[in-house]
Amino acid sequence: MKKLFLIAITVIGFTCTSQAQNFKFGLKGGVNFATLNGGDISDTIDGRTGYHIGAVAQLSLLGILAIQPELIYSAQGTDDFDIDYLNLPVLLKFKFLKILSIEAGPQFGFVVNDSSDFGDPESFDLSGAVGAGVEISKFFAQVRYNFGVTDVIDNADARNATFQVSVGFYLF
């Protein structure tokens, strides 16, 4: 009976350990270099240097593939058209060389704060995201470009374009 109990504890321990290796959760933050692109945007418009901060999860699928959802507060827009979003990127991540990765997927943005003389922004923003990253132990760094698919302002050809540089730490 003791042997059966020890075997059961050992199997449960290995199962929990292997499941934990498939899931990571952490925090990240960094700098944004944001602007607006489109036919209704002047070439003289000044971009906005902002920030982003939030949480990131990573669920490994096949060792080299993972799904990475995030919940990020992000300061975007331009100097004259500040728009802050709560962004939810859902990225497919391809890992190679043990520490490097490339990632891509959709990003869903919801306006949480805006300051503009040009009118109110659309409340929802759909973007595409592509990037690359490096992971060393529990630390990671990422670069990413988010390109708007939907217009930021109603009846105007203006979409978000944001380059991000991030650093983070996996809590578990």
C-alpha positions in Angstrom: 0.0 0.0 0.0 2.9 2.4 0.8 4.5 1.6 -2.5 1.3 2.4 -4.4 0.9 5.6 -2.5 4.5 6.7 -3.2 4.1 5.8 -6.9 0.8 7.9 -7.0 2.6 10.9 -5.4 5.5 10.6 -7.8 3.2 10.4 -10.8 1.2 13.4 -9.6 4.5 15.3 -8.9 5.8 14.7 -12.4 2.5 15.6 -14.0 2.3 18.9 -12.1 5.9 19.7 -12.9 5.4 19.0 -16.7 2.2 21.1 -16.7 4.0 24.0 -15.0 6.7 23.9 -17.7 4.0 24.3 -20.3 2.6 27.5 -18.8 4.3 30.8 -17.9 2.9 34.0 -16.5 4.8 37.3 -16.1 4.9 41.1 -16.2 6.3 43.3 -19.0 6.8 46.9 -19.8 8.5 49.1 -22.2 8.6 52.0 -24.6 6.2 52.8 -27.6 7.1 54.8 -30.7 3.6 55.5 -32.0 2.1 57.4 -34.9 -0.8 57.3 -37.2 -0.7 56.1 -40.9 -3.2 56.7 -43.7 -4.3 58.9 -46.5 -5.7 61.6 -44.2 -2.5 61.9 -42.1 -0.1 64.7 -42.9 3.6 63.9 -43.4 4.4 66.6 -40.8 2.6 64.9 -37.9 4.8 64.2 -34.9 4.7 60.7 -33.4 4.2 60.0 -29.7 6.8 58.3 -27.5 4.8 56.5 -24.8 4.9 53.4 -22.7 3.2 50.1 -22.2 2.8 47.9 -19.2 0.9 44.7 -18.4 0.8 41.0 -18.0 1.8 38.2 -20.4 1.0 34.5 -20.4 2.6 31.7 -22.5 1.1 28.3 -23.1 3.5 25.9 -24.9 1.8 23.7 -27.4 4.5 21.5 -29.1 7.8 22.7 -27.5 8.6 25.1 -30.4 5.1 26.6 -30.6 3.2 28.6 -28.0 0.2 30.8 -27.7 0.9 34.1 -26.0 -2.0 36.2 -24.8 -1.3 39.5 -23.1 -3.2 42.3 -21.4 -1.4 45.6 -21.9 -2.1 49.3 -21.1 -0.5 51.2 -24.0 0.0 54.9 -24.7 -0.4 55.4 -28.5 -1.5 58.0 -31.1 0.5 61.2 -31.8 1.6 64.3 -30.0 -1.7 66.0 -30.9 -3.9 63.0 -30.6 -3.1 61.0 -27.5 -5.0 57.7 -27.3 -4.4 55.1 -24.5 -5.6 51.6 -25.1 -6.1 48.4 -23.1 -4.7 46.0 -25.7 -5.2 42.2 -25.9 -2.8 40.7 -28.3 -3.1 37.0 -28.9 0.1 35.8 -30.6 1.3 32.5 -32.1 5.0 32.2 -31.0 7.6 30.1 -32.8 10.6 29.3 -30.7 14.0 28.4 -32.1 17.7 28.1 -30.9 16.4 27.6 -27.4 16.2 31.3 -26.5 14.9 33.1 -29.7 11.3 33.5 -31.0 9.2 35.1 -33.6 5.6 36.0 -33.0 2.5 37.2 -34.9 -1.2 37.5 -34.4 -4.1 39.9 -33.9 -4.4 42.6 -31.3 -7.7 43.9 -30.0 -7.6 47.4 -28.5 -10.1 49.2 -26.4 -9.8 53.0 -25.8 -9.5 53.9 -22.1 -8.3 57.5 -22.4 -8.0 60.1 -25.1 -7.0 63.7 -25.5 -7.6 65.3 -28.9 -8.7 68.4 -30.7 -9.6 66.3 -33.7 -12.7 64.5 -32.3 -13.3 61.3 -30.5 -11.5 58.1 -31.5 -13.2 54.9 -32.4 -13.7 52.9 -29.2 -12.2 49.7 -30.7 -9.0 49.1 -32.7 -8.0 46.0 -34.5 -4.3 45.6 -35.3 -1.9 43.0 -36.5 1.3 42.4 -34.5 4.6 40.9 -35.6 7.7 40.7 -33.5 10.7 38.8 -32.1 12.0 38.0 -28.7 14.6 36.5 -26.5 14.2 34.5 -23.3 16.9 33.8 -20.8 15.8 31.9 -17.7 12.9 34.0 -16.3 13.8 37.2 -18.2 12.7 38.2 -21.6 12.9 41.0 -24.1 10.8 41.7 -27.2 10.5 44.0 -30.2 7.2 44.3 -31.9 5.4 46.3 -34.6 1.7 46.7 -34.3 -0.1 47.9 -37.5 -3.7 49.1 -37.4 -6.3 47.4 -39.6 -9.2 49.6 -38.6 -9.4 53.4 -38.6 -8.8 55.2 -35.4 -11.1 58.2 -36.2 -14.6 57.8 -37.7 -14.7 58.8 -41.4 -10.9 59.3 -41.7 -8.2 57.1 -43.2 -6.0 57.0 -40.1 -4.6 53.8 -38.5 -2.3 53.1 -35.5 1.3 52.2 -36.1 3.3 51.4 -33.0 6.8 50.0 -32.6 7.4 48.6 -29.1 10.5 47.5 -27.2 9.7 45.5 -24.0 11.4 43.8 -21.1 9.8 41.4 -18.7 10.0 38.7 -16.1 8.1 35.5 -15.7 6.8 35.1 -12.2 6.1 31.4 -12.8 
